[in-house]
């Protein structure tokens, strides 16, 4: 298989190119629509690699009146670059390619910004980058370190933007494997890929030298500014979310609009939002505690009424009810409070607000049967699981089996009490 000449290695700013189809293969697509993969003898389309997404764009063949959209670009294990299209072109067909420049330049800004940001984090906080992801709207790096303090993040961001403002050259060159290994040993290279042959190096003057096959801008000024947007703790350390160039402007504008709208909803100035949110959180917690207290009082009152209305047969006050308009937590609480309202009381409630139904069985302290064991055995008889404590147990059951389960439990409760 012919290996494509990768034009973006020597010129990331190449927007159009000419080439020829060297191979074609068909792959299944959605809804039985075929997707075709084209290999070219030379290409400026970047395939997904090293955390950077693929380029998109158009291919134009002299023999075809319409341009063909390149929707995806991937590299296989043999190093062949495949261009995903929806119209086939025969091997040998000359083509002209055109890169989606807006997408490409955005990726160049984000990727070069990542090199710069990683270098500053390493120099200032001794925090090495262990992974990089360039997404459609956000980019991230994972650092092997503890969460940095806010003032440290602010310093890293400021230094990165100062280097951007200095418009330092960003250059590309190749080095032999031996030369690259010597640079790595001397601390002049951040990382080295596990492969032989010539190594492509990206250098930011007096800042960073890194082995990388991605596309990059020509000077730091073309990064256009860098915004550190957020920090998240992850398994290997911390994840830093950032944006560069026009993406940073768009992100900042979106964030400002969110702050402005939220402040307007609360009728306060934007700078007072954190204090207002803390106050709302406190109010919400106090409100939740008050609601829980009221639910408890309601369940006690409600349960006492249900228990007192139930008739007593053979020393047992059995209350059986189904609830369609009460949430499961309340039905559970109500079952417990109803059983505790009067001696000799057993309760079988079912909550039908959502499916499957949840069945609860509870008893007063003076009754001797074990609710958990009783429900567990009844559910096991129909291939289901559940259980709980001797005083209160619960289990889920399909709605079409609920009535039979409740009847079985009621019969078991009556027999249990009758034999004591």
Secondary structure, DSSP 8 states (H G I E B T S, - for coil): ----EEGGGT-TT--EEEEEEEEEEEEE-GGG-EEEEEEESEE----SBTTB----EEEEETT-SS-EEE-EEEE-TTS-EEEEESS---TT-EEEEEE-HHHHHHHHHHHHHHHHHHHHHHHHH---EEEEEE-SS-EEEEESSS---HHHHHHHHHHHHHHHHTT-BEEEEEE-HHHHHHHHHTT--S---S--S-EEEEEETTTEEEE--S---SBGGGG--EEEEEEEEETTEEEEEEEEHHHHHHHHHHHHHHHHHHHHHHTS-GGGHHHHHHHHHHHHHHHHHHHHHHHHHHHHHHHHHHHHHS-EETTEEEEEEEESSS-HHHHHHHHHHHHHHSTTEEEEEEE-SSSSEEEEEEE-TT--S-HHHHHHHHHHTTT--EEE-SSEEEEEE-HHHHHHHHHHHHHHHHHHHHT-
